[in-house]
């Protein structure tokens, strides 16, 4: 079966778009860990994605005659939109929301550690390059990883500022540059 140039181009672009979505999804996982109440955002995003997928499936399958083809189309659109729903929910929650605000939180602890994908160089003493910071926010302990520590000595219970962005869907996002000096 020979494909025309238009078909080859269409399939190639669709494959590249799907690969791009997977890459964006992988990059968004770092923000999943910084989103407060992410499980409920993911759950509702999957539900909305499933509804949108079934609506798209209904639209795409209306010209098909066979039941098997209709079911395949419904499954493709339903599962695709359900799988990529949390990505759309997280991106829209984070990118379409107002700017981050320094928010007072109750400091719990801060610890320095060394983090590297390849590990330390043999024979070299690694210096800490990331800081695990724990704080109370809305009666829950939140833990973030920051590239900068809070300066000076802080005691448990001190009030510090953290950059928190109010999310579009109500799930707040702790910024990567969370520490307010």
DOPA-216961 format. One record per atom (N, C-alpha, C): residue in one letter; y, x, z. Coordinates in steps of 0.1 Angstrom, whole numbers, padded with zeros to 4 digits, always signed. Each point is the difference from the previous one (the first is absolute). Layout:
% DOPA-216961
AYXZ ...
END
This chain:
% DOPA-216961
X-0012+0008+0000 X+0012-0008+0000 X+0012+0009+0000 X+0009-0001-0010 X+0012+0008-0001 X+0012-0008+0006 X+0007+0007+0008 X+0012-0005+0005 X+0012+0003-0008 X+0010-0009-0001 X+0012+0003-0007 X+0009+0009+0008 X+0010+0006-0006 X+0009+0008+0008 X+0007-0008+0011 X+0004-0012-0003 X+0006-0009+0010 X-0009-0002+0012 X-0013-0003-0003 X-0009-0002+0011 X-0002+0012+0009 X-0002+0012-0007 X-0001+0012+0007 X+0012+0003+0009 X+0012-0002-0005 X+0012+0002+0007 X+0001-0009+0012 X-0004-0013-0002 X+0001-0010+0011 X-0010+0004+0011 X-0012+0004-0004 X-0010+0003+0011 X+0004+0013+0007 X+0005+0010-0007 X+0004+0012+0006 X+0012-0002+0010 X+0010-0008-0004 X+0011-0003+0009 X-0005-0008+0012 X-0009-0009-0002 X-0005-0008+0011 X-0008+0009+0010 X-0008+0009-0006 X-0007+0010+0009 X+0010+0009+0008 X+0010+0005-0007 X+0010+0008+0007 X+0008-0008+0010 X+0003-0012-0002 X+0007-0009+0009 X-0009-0002+0013 X-0013-0002-0002 X-0009-0002+0011 X-0001+0013+0008 X-0001+0011-0007 X+0000+0013+0007 X+0012+0002+0008 X+0012-0003-0006 X+0013+0001+0007 X+0000-0009+0013 X-0005-0012-0001 X-0001-0009+0012 X-0009+0006+0011 X-0011+0007-0004 X-0008+0006+0010 X+0007+0012+0007 X+0008+0007-0008 X+0007+0012+0006 X+0011-0006+0009 X+0007-0010-0004 X+0011-0006+0009 X-0007-0005+0012 X-0011-0007-0001 X-0008-0005+0012 X-0003+0012+0010 X-0005+0011-0006 X-0003+0011+0009 X+0012+0006+0007 X+0011+0000-0007 X+0012+0005+0006 X+0006-0010+0011 X-0003-0012-0002 X+0005-0010+0009 X-0007-0001+0014 X-0012+0006+0000 X-0008+0001+0013 X+0008+0006+0011 X+0008+0010-0003 X+0008+0007+0010 X+0010-0010+0007 X+0004-0010-0008 X+0010-0010+0005 X-0008-0011+0008 X-0013-0002-0004 X-0008-0010+0007 X+0000+0003+0015 X-0002+0013+0003 X+0000+0005+0014 X+0013-0001+0007 X+0011-0001-0007 X+0013-0001+0006 X+0005-0014+0001 X-0007-0010-0005 X+0004-0014+0000 X-0006-0007+0012 X+0009-0006+0008 X-0004-0007+0012 X-0006-0013-0004 X-0011-0004+0005 X-0007-0013-0003 X-0005+0000-0015 X-0005+0012-0004 X-0005+0001-0014 X-0013-0008-0002 X-0009-0002+0010 X-0011-0009-0003 X+0003-0014-0005 X+0011-0006+0007 X+0003-0014-0005 X+0007+0001-0013 X+0008+0010-0003 X+0007+0001-0013 X-0011+0002-0011 X-0010+0008+0003 X-0011+0001-0010 X-0008-0012-0002 X-0003-0007+0011 X-0007-0013-0001 X+0007-0010-0009 X+0013-0003+0004 X+0008-0010-0008 X+0002+0005-0014 X+0002+0013-0002 X+0002+0005-0014 X-0013-0002-0008 X-0012+0002+0006 X-0012-0003-0007 X-0002-0014-0004 X+0004-0009+0009 X-0001-0015-0002 X+0010-0004-0012 X+0012+0005+0001 X+0009-0003-0011 X-0005+0006-0013 X-0005+0012+0000 X-0005+0007-0012 X-0012-0008-0006 X-0008-0006+0009 X-0012-0008-0005 X+0005-0012-0007 X+0010-0007+0006 X+0006-0012-0006 X+0006+0003-0014 X+0008+0011+0000 X+0006+0004-0013 X-0010+0004-0010 X-0011+0007+0004 X-0011+0004-0009 X-0007-0012-0005 X-0003-0010+0008 X-0006-0012-0005 X+0009-0008-0010 X+0013+0000+0003 X+0009-0007-0009 X+0000+0008-0014 X+0001+0013+0001 X+0000+0008-0013 X-0014-0002-0007 X-0011+0000+0008 X-0013-0002-0006 X+0000-0014-0007 X+0005-0010+0006 X+0001-0013-0006 X+0008+0000-0013 X+0011+0007+0000 X+0008+0001-0012 X-0007+0007-0011 X-0007+0012+0004 X-0007+0008-0010 X-0013-0006-0006 X-0006-0009+0009 X-0013-0005-0004 X+0001-0014-0007 X+0011-0005-0002 X+0002-0013-0006 X-0005-0001-0014 X+0000+0011-0007 X-0003+0000-0015 X-0015+0004-0002 X-0007+0003+0011 X-0014+0004-0001 X-0009-0012+0000 X-0010+0000-0008 X-0009-0012-0001 X-0012+0002+0010 X-0005+0012+0001 X-0013+0002+0008 X+0004+0001+0015 X-0009-0006+0008 X+0001+0001+0015 X-0001+0014+0005 X-0009+0008-0006 X-0001+0014+0005 X+0013+0008-0002 X+0006-0002-0012 X+0012+0007-0002 X+0012-0004+0009 X+0000-0013+0003 X+0010-0005+0009 X-0002+0005+0014 X-0012+0001+0005 X-0003+0005+0013 X+0003+0015+0001 X-0003+0007-0011 X+0004+0015+0000 X+0015+0002+0001 X+0007-0008-0007 X+0015+0001+0000 X+0005-0004+0014 X-0005-0010+0006 X+0005-0004+0013 X-0003+0011+0010 X-0012+0005-0001 X-0004+0011+0010 X+0008+0013-0002 X+0003+0003-0013 X+0008+0012-0003 X+0014-0001+0006 X+0007-0011-0003 X+0013-0002+0005 X+0001-0002+0015 X-0010-0008+0005 X+0000-0003+0014 X-0002+0012+0009 X-0010+0008-0004 X-0003+0013+0008 X+0011+0010-0002 X+0005+0002-0012 X+0011+0010-0003 X+0012-0003+0009 X+0005-0013-0001 X+0012-0003+0008 X-0003+0000+0015 X-0012-0003+0004 X-0003+0001+0014 X+0000+0014+0005 X-0006+0009-0008 X+0000+0014+0004 X+0013+0006+0000 X+0009-0003-0010 X+0013+0006+0000 X+0011-0008+0007 X-0004-0011+0007 X+0010-0008+0008 X+0006+0008+0011 X-0008+0007+0008 X+0006+0008+0011 X+0010+0011-0005 X-0003+0006-0012 X+0010+0009-0006 X+0013-0007-0003 X-0001-0011-0006 X+0013-0008-0004 X+0007-0004+0013 X-0008-0005+0010 X+0006-0004+0013 X+0007+0011+0007 X-0006+0012+0000 X+0006+0011+0007 X+0012+0005-0007 X-0001+0002-0013 X+0011+0005-0008 X+0012-0010+0001 X-0002-0013-0001 X+0011-0009+0001 X+0006-0001+0014 X-0009+0001+0010 X+0005+0000+0014 X+0009+0012+0003 X-0004+0011-0006 X+0008+0013+0003 X+0012+0002-0009 X-0002-0002-0013 X+0011+0003-0009 X+0010-0011-0002 X-0003-0012+0003 X+0010-0011-0002 X+0006-0004+0013 X+0000+0008+0010 X+0005-0003+0013 X+0013+0007+0003 X+0008-0004+0010 X+0013+0007+0003 X-0003+0014+0005 X+0011+0008+0000 X-0002+0014+0005 X-0005+0001+0014 X-0006+0012+0003 X-0005+0003+0014 X+0011+0001+0010 X-0003-0004+0012 X+0010+0000+0011 X-0006+0009+0011 X+0009+0008+0006 X-0005+0007+0012 X-0003-0010+0011 X-0012-0001+0005 X-0004-0010+0010 X-0004+0007+0013 X+0005-0005+0011 X-0004+0006+0013 X-0014-0003+0003 X-0008+0010+0004 X-0014-0002+0005 X-0002+0008+0012 X-0011-0003+0007 X-0003+0007+0013 X-0010+0011-0003 X+0004+0012+0002 X-0007+0012-0003 X-0013+0001+0009 X-0011+0004-0005 X-0012+0002+0008 X-0004+0014+0000 X-0003+0006-0012 X-0004+0014-0001 X+0002+0006-0013 X+0000+0013-0001 X+0002+0007-0012 X-0009+0013+0000 X-0008+0002-0010 X-0008+0012-0001 X+0000+0006-0013 X+0000+0013-0001 X+0001+0008-0012 X-0014+0004-0004 X-0002+0000-0013 X-0013+0005-0006 X+0002+0006-0014 X-0010+0007-0004 X+0000+0006-0013 X-0008-0009-0010 X+0006-0003-0011 X-0007-0009-0010 X+0001+0007-0014 X-0011+0001-0006 X+0000+0006-0014 X-0013-0006-0007 X+0001-0003-0013 X-0011-0005-0007 X-0010+0011-0002 X+0004+0013-0001 X-0009+0011-0003 X-0004+0008+0012 X+0006-0004+0012 X-0003+0007+0012 X+0009+0013+0002 X-0001+0006+0011 X+0008+0013+0003 X-0006+0011-0008 X+0009+0010-0003 X-0005+0012-0007 X-0007+0009+0010 X-0011+0005-0005 X-0009+0008+0009 X+0008+0012+0007 X-0001+0001+0013 X+0006+0011+0007 X+0015-0003+0004 X+0005-0011-0004 X+0014-0004+0003 X+0001-0011+0010 X+0009+0002+0010 X+0001-0010+0011 X+0009-0011-0006 X-0005-0012-0002 X+0008-0011-0006 X+0011-0005+0010 X+0012-0003-0005 X+0010-0005+0009 X+0000-0016-0002 X+0004-0007+0010 X+0000-0015-0002 X+0010-0004-0010 X-0004-0009-0009 X+0009-0005-0010 X+0002-0015-0001 X-0007-0007+0008 X+0001-0015+0002 X+0000-0003+0014 X+0006-0012+0003 X+0001-0004+0014 X-0004-0014+0001 X-0010-0003+0010 X-0005-0013+0003 X+0009-0006+0011 X+0007-0011-0003 X+0009-0006+0009 X-0005-0014+0003 X-0001-0003+0013 X-0004-0013+0005 X+0012-0007+0007 X+0002-0013-0002 X+0010-0007+0006 X-0003-0015+0001 X+0006-0006+0010 X-0002-0015+0002 X+0010-0007-0009 X-0004-0009-0008 X+0008-0009-0008 X-0006-0014+0000 X+0008-0009+0005 X-0005-0014+0001 X-0013-0001+0008 X+0000+0006+0012 X-0011-0001+0009 X-0013+0006-0006 X+0001+0009-0010 X-0012+0006-0005 X+0003+0015-0002 X-0010+0008+0002 X+0001+0015-0002 X-0001+0002-0015 X+0009+0007-0006 X+0000+0003-0015 X-0001+0015+0000 X-0008+0005-0010 X-0001+0015-0002 X+0004+0003-0014 X+0009+0010-0001 X+0004+0004-0013 X-0002+0016-0002 X-0001+0004-0012 X+0000+0015-0002 X+0014+0003-0007 X+0007+0010+0006 X+0013+0003-0005 X+0000+0015-0003 X+0008+0004-0010 X+0002+0014-0003 X+0010+0007+0010 X+0008-0008+0007 X+0010+0005+0009 X-0003-0006+0014 X+0001+0009+0010 X-0002-0005+0014 X+0013-0006+0006 X-0001-0007+0011 X+0012-0003+0007 X+0005+0013+0008 X+0012+0003-0001 X+0005+0013+0006 X+0000-0002+0015 X-0001+0012+0007 X+0001+0000+0015 X-0012-0005+0006 X+0001-0002+0013 X-0012-0005+0008 X+0003-0015+0003 X-0010-0008-0004 X+0001-0014+0003 X-0010-0004+0010 X+0003-0009+0008 X-0010-0005+0010 X-0005-0014-0004 X-0012-0003+0004 X-0005-0014-0003 X+0009-0010+0005 X+0004-0010-0008 X+0009-0011+0004 X+0014+0002-0005 X+0004+0012-0005 X+0013+0002-0006 X+0002-0008-0013 X+0012-0004-0002 X+0003-0008-0012 X+0004+0010-0011 X-0007-0001-0012 X+0003+0008-0012 X+0002-0010-0012 X+0005+0006-0010 X+0003-0008-0012 X-0010+0003-0011 X-0006-0010-0007 X-0009+0002-0011 X+0005-0009-0012 X+0000+0006-0012 X+0004-0007-0012 X-0010-0011-0003 X+0002-0012+0001 X-0009-0011-0003 X+0007-0009-0010 X-0007-0003-0011 X+0005-0008-0011 X-0006-0014+0002 X+0009-0010+0000 X-0005-0014+0001 X-0007-0004-0013 X-0012-0004+0000 X-0007-0003-0013 X+0004-0013-0005 X-0001-0002-0014 X+0003-0012-0006 X-0009-0012+0005 X-0013+0003+0003 X-0009-0010+0004 X-0002+0000+0015 X+0009+0006+0008 X+0000+0000+0014 X-0008+0011+0006 X-0006+0009-0007 X-0008+0011+0005 X+0009+0013-0001 X+0004+0005+0012 X+0009+0011+0000 X-0007+0013-0004 X+0008+0009-0006 X-0005+0012-0005 X+0007+0012+0007 X-0008+0009+0006 X+0006+0012+0006 X+0002+0010-0011 X+0012+0005-0002 X+0003+0010-0011 X-0006+0013+0003 X-0002+0008-0011 X-0006+0013+0001 X+0009+0009+0008 X+0013-0001-0002 X+0009+0008+0008 X+0004-0009+0012 X-0009-0002+0009 X+0001-0010+0010 X+0009+0005+0012 X-0001+0013+0003 X+0007+0005+0011 X+0015+0000-0002 X+0008-0006+0008 X+0014+0000+0000 X+0005+0010+0010 X+0007+0011-0005 X+0004+0011+0008 X+0012-0004+0009 
END
